[in-house]
């Protein structure tokens, strides 16, 4: 008999609660979307940081995926400044 567990997200494994896993998944999804937007601009990091109204080291943290350094609120603000329209999708788990 196998004792392997299947998780929907890596955050379900890494975080101590379903609520924190959901927050981290939202943060990482936002971060990836912002990274893609910034890459599409074709700007230097300095110019992209200025466009997002953050310091270059802060942008570097974002581009390197340091999700723990950004709150959900901060990422929503950055997404908006990047021209994105973040939305929350609410669903019930399938039983």
C-alpha positions as CSV (number, residue, x, y, z in Angstrom):
1,X,0.0,0.0,0.0
2,X,1.4,3.4,-1.0
3,X,1.5,6.3,1.5
4,X,2.3,8.9,-1.2
5,X,0.3,12.0,-0.9
6,X,-0.7,14.2,-3.8
7,X,-0.8,18.0,-3.4
8,X,-2.4,20.5,-5.7
9,X,0.4,23.1,-5.1
10,X,3.9,23.1,-3.8
11,X,2.7,25.6,-1.3
12,X,0.4,23.0,0.3
13,X,3.5,21.1,1.2
14,X,5.7,24.1,2.3
15,X,3.2,26.1,4.3
16,X,1.7,25.2,7.7
17,X,-1.9,26.0,6.9
18,X,-4.2,26.0,3.9
19,X,-4.7,29.8,4.4
20,X,-1.0,30.5,4.2
21,X,-0.6,28.1,1.2
22,X,-3.3,30.1,-0.6
23,X,-1.6,33.4,0.2
24,X,1.7,32.1,-1.1
25,X,0.2,30.7,-4.2
26,X,-1.4,34.1,-4.9
27,X,1.8,35.9,-4.2
28,X,3.8,33.7,-6.5
29,X,1.2,33.9,-9.3
30,X,1.3,37.7,-9.1
31,X,5.1,37.7,-9.1
32,X,5.3,35.5,-12.2
33,X,2.8,37.8,-14.0
34,X,4.8,40.9,-13.1
35,X,8.0,39.2,-14.2
36,X,6.5,38.4,-17.6
37,X,5.2,42.0,-18.0
38,X,8.6,43.5,-17.1
39,X,10.4,41.1,-19.5
40,X,8.0,42.2,-22.3
41,X,9.0,45.8,-21.9
42,X,12.6,45.2,-23.1
43,X,13.9,47.8,-20.6
44,X,17.0,47.8,-18.4
45,X,16.4,47.0,-14.8
46,X,16.9,50.6,-13.9
47,X,14.3,51.8,-16.3
48,X,11.8,49.1,-15.3
49,X,12.3,49.9,-11.6
50,X,11.6,53.5,-12.4
51,X,8.4,52.5,-14.3
52,X,7.3,50.4,-11.3
53,X,8.3,53.1,-8.8
54,X,10.6,50.8,-6.9
55,X,14.3,50.7,-6.3
56,X,16.5,48.6,-8.6
57,X,17.4,46.2,-5.7
58,X,13.7,45.8,-5.0
59,X,13.0,45.0,-8.7
60,X,15.9,42.5,-8.6
61,X,14.3,40.7,-5.7
62,X,11.1,40.4,-7.7
63,X,12.9,39.2,-10.9
64,X,14.8,36.6,-8.9
65,X,11.5,35.3,-7.4
66,X,12.1,36.2,-3.8
67,X,8.4,35.8,-3.0
68,X,9.0,36.0,0.8
69,X,10.1,39.6,0.4
70,X,6.8,40.8,-1.0
71,X,3.4,41.0,0.6
72,X,0.3,40.3,-1.3
73,X,-0.7,43.9,-1.1
74,X,2.7,45.1,-2.5
75,X,2.4,42.7,-5.4
76,X,-1.1,43.8,-6.2
77,X,0.2,47.4,-6.3
78,X,3.2,46.4,-8.5
79,X,0.9,44.5,-10.9
80,X,-1.3,47.5,-11.3
81,X,1.7,49.7,-12.0
82,X,2.8,47.1,-14.5
83,X,-0.5,47.6,-16.4
84,X,-2.0,44.3,-15.2
85,X,-5.5,43.9,-13.7
86,X,-5.2,41.3,-10.9
87,X,-8.4,39.5,-10.0
88,X,-9.3,37.0,-7.3
89,X,-11.1,33.8,-8.2
90,X,-13.1,32.2,-5.5
91,X,-14.1,28.6,-5.8
92,X,-15.2,25.7,-3.5
93,X,-13.1,22.6,-3.3
94,X,-14.3,19.6,-5.2
95,X,-15.4,17.0,-2.7
